[in-house]
Amino acid sequence: MSNSNSPKEDIALPDAPATPQEFQGADLDSASDSDSLAGKIDLKAEPQTDPPEPASPAKVSVKKEEGGDLENIFKDEEEEDFFGDDDDDADFLASEVGAVSIAPGGGPSDPQVMIAFYQRLFPFRPLFQWLNHSPIPCHDFGHREFAFTLQNSAYLRYQSFPTMELLRKEIIRLNPSRFEIGPVYSANPRDRKTLRKGAFRPLSKELVFDIDLTDYDEVRTCCDKANICNLCWNFITVAIKVMNAALRDDLGFRHVLWVYSGRRGAHAWICDKRARSLDDAKRRAVANYLEVVKGGGQAGKKVNLWRPLHPHISRSLKLVKDRFENDILRDQDPWRDNEKAEKLLQLLPDKTLNDALRKKWDNHPNRPSLRKWADIYDVAETGVSKDLNDARNAARLKESKEEVVLEYMYPRLDAEVSKHLNHLLKSPFCVHPGTGRVCVPIDERDLEAFDPMTVPTVVGLLGEIDAWDKVHKGEGKVDDYEKTSLKPYVDYFKTFVNGLLQDEAKVKREREENGGNSMEF
């Protein structure tokens, strides 16, 4: 998972202090909407001057594929499919893929396993179109930062590539254990050391969120640390539902991609152009709006709300209330042990009531959490506390129980990940080096069906290819990912990217029809 508090070392490639020779022929000026963002982002620490363009290079020819020319890009969106007529990803390096020998028991730490994955299964084309926002290479991709973690743990930042083919070739050459995606910069990240001060700055990046189950360790009892199970994955399912409601209904975003982290969490990528253009101040505002559970592991009460509740909080409370009894009181049963039940008592407002509850529970050891939760109102109604006879104090008890529900069920965000434009986040479809699981998209149309325990592993996928080939010898050409359990995840990602590209094309077409005077958000 991303750790915003532990920056990694920037290791400059000794043989590439500036733009490599093979990249110097790239012309990224065509089909780019992102260039106009330079100068619109208000970063007070940087001068608001347009950065110089690198020395004019000779143009590199970009292969025009069927459906990729400008006339077809902006056809009616009901008919548009940015992937339908593309060649298979496997075509690009088909000549480079030979028989791969994988040692018995090989896992994600085996370089041969990883290189076979990148060559045969990684969906480079949809990843490129997702980050480029167009079938034709432009600054949105060419000025995008990539960071590679190599097999020897070296960390290479500020890598950039004009085209998908060059990214793919470099990944296969370096064979990283994982790679991360950063912002689009005002200039080529590889040339940052040759530019004047202030000319190199981040312009845009997806708004991202990181939810990690280790942040739920104080409320989950089934697992802890890096361990997960289906019971505690329910926290992530609920978190996605709550976040989706806020991101879509309150903030108006449409293109929200959730990706399994490969072990114990999920990442959200909000890909709308409006989200990508947010500066740090606006990202902080969004993160603060969504952050309800505050404080570290040693903090006491982590949810303190103003009344009346904000509509977002009221809606979130309704969403999580439906799951609280089953997911917390029954499955997690966090207060069965009387010592742990002290945590619950600390969150209630009336000392006299707490003393009465503590006495009752001491007389009934191992009382289930479901019963202890019901005891709160049952004991309060006996009149044990005169203060609770006051309507205002009685309402405060109800409010405290609502805050307990939110403290245990509301999404626990790593807010620092979301607040900074230049934060890097692990790419979708990377392989988690510890579990071997692929970081697949989560189909939010059927959240309850997603099971992290059955997510494909890299070794399993390579085995599925071999098994398919043995059964289907001599049959027509089939892309390798289609032979495996990775197919539904890649197909879902393609559908998501296609919808994003359609919206990008629609916005660009409307702007051109209006003479470039359409409103920018």
Number of C-alpha atoms within 10 A of each C-alpha: 16 19 14 16 8 7 9 12 10 12 11 15 13 7 7 12 13 17 18 13 8 11 16 17 15 20 19 19 12 10 18 18 17 22 18 10 12 19 15 11 17 15 15 7 7 13 13 15 10 14 18 12 11 13 7 10 11 10 11 14 9 11 9 11 12 12 19 18 13 12 8 13 20 17 16 11 15 7 7 17 20 23 18 11 11 13 13 15 20 21 11 14 14 12 8 11 12 9 7 11 9 16 10 6 7 14 20 21 15 16 16 16 20 27 22 22 21 19 23 20 25 24 21 18 19 23 17 22 23 21 22 26 27 25 22 22 25 25 26 28 28 27 27 28 23 24 22 22 17 16 17 8 11 14 17 19 24 23 24 22 26 24 19 20 16 14 18 21 15 14 19 18 10 14 22 25 22 21 23 18 23 24 27 30 27 27 24 24 25 21 18 19 11 13 15 10 12 14 20 21 21 23 29 26 29 24 27 26 21 24 26 23 24 18 18 22 16 13 18 21 16 16 16 17 12 13 12 18 14 12 15 24 19 18 25 23 17 21 21 22 16 23 18 20 16 20 17 13 12 11 12 13 17 17 19 21 20 22 23 23 28 26 24 20 21 24 25 23 20 21 23 19 23 15 23 21 22 23 21 17 14 14 23 19 13 18 21 13 11 20 16 20 19 16 11 9 11 7 8 12 17 18 20 15 14 6 7 8 11 11 11 15 18 12 14 22 20 11 18 22 15 10 16 17 17 13 21 24 19 13 16 19 20 23 25 19 15 19 11 11 18 13 15 19 18 13 19 20 17 18 13 15 22 21 14 16 21 17 11 15 19 13 10 11 11 13 18 18 23 17 12 20 15 10 15 19 15 12 16 21 13 9 12 15 18 12 15 19 13 11 10 10 15 18 11 16 20 15 17 18 18 16 23 19 19 22 21 22 27 27 29 23 21 18 21 17 24 24 23 22 26 20 20 22 23 22 20 26 27 24 29 21 19 12 13 21 26 24 25 26 24 23 18 16 7 8 15 12 11 17 13 21 13 9 19 20 21 26 20 14 21 21 13 18 19 13 13 14 15 10 9 9 8 8 8 7 7 11 17 23 24 15 18 20 17 22 15 15 19 20 16 15 24 22 15 18 26 23 18 22 22 22 18 17 19 17 14 18 15 13 15 12 11 11 9 11 10 13 7 7 8
